[in-house]
Amino acid sequence: MQSIFYFTLILILFIITYQDFKLRMISWWTLPLVVFLSFLLENRPFDNVFSQAFINMIFILINLIVITIYFSIKNSRLVSVINSQLGIGDVFLFVVFCFMFSVLNYILFFLLSMLLSVLYGVIFQKFTKQKTIPLAGIMAFLFIVISIAGKFASLNIIQNENWVNTILKW
């Protein structure tokens, strides 16, 4: 049964990836399904899930505040970054992933997503008519890659932070 839940989660994340790259928007119904399936696949106590998600959400809130301050100073007026710099689907997906990762892994996942988004913007924006970056699609695809890589390597990259220590020891 776990395999069916996992496959369905990956399928929905592929749908998010496709929609965001193709349409620059994602369907609202995909987000509750991702949360629901991730809870079905969880192997940790719910109180731990919520305490880590809370810390992850504080991290997101701080990022949104800093981005808002930056663009407000840049434009000499208060700017709402949601729907001007970030899509609402991007922000909702930030929150959805808060429930799936440990704190350190979430911060690393978030930073890697931003780095990939910048690389996408630098490399592919020259070849497309779209001037926006599919951040939710990039994050969903990155999660798929990390999750599948973890399955093949028999590591819980999403929750277990030991892999970070292993890499740092190289």
C-alpha positions, 0 to 999 in steps of 0.5 A: 500500500505504501508503494501506491501512496508513494507512486501517487505522490510522485505522479502528482508532483509530476503534474505540478511540474508539468503545469508550472512549466507549461502554464506557469500555474498549478491546480489547487487540488494538487496541494492537499493531495501532496499533504495527505499522501505525505502524511500517509507516508510519514514514519515519524510522530505527528508532534514531531512533524508539526514542530518541524513544520512550524520551524520551517514555516518561520524560515519561509516567513522570514524569507518572505519578509526579507524579500518584501523589504528588498523589493519595497526598498527597490521600488520605493513603496510597499510591495506585496511579493506574492503574485508580483515576484512569487506566485501564490502556488509557489508560496503554498508549495513552500508550506506543503513541503514544510511538513515533509522535511526535517528543518536542516533538510528543508533549508537545504532543499529550499536553498537548492531550489532557489539556486536551480531557479536562478540557473533556470533563469540564467540559462533557459530564459534566453530561449523562451518567451516566458519571463517568469520562472516555474519555481513550484515546478522546479521544487516539485521536480527537485523533490521527485529527484531527491526522493527517488535518489533516496529510495535507490540509495536506501536513504531517507534524505528527506527526514534523516540528516545523517547524509549531510554529515556523511557528505561533510566528512568527504 
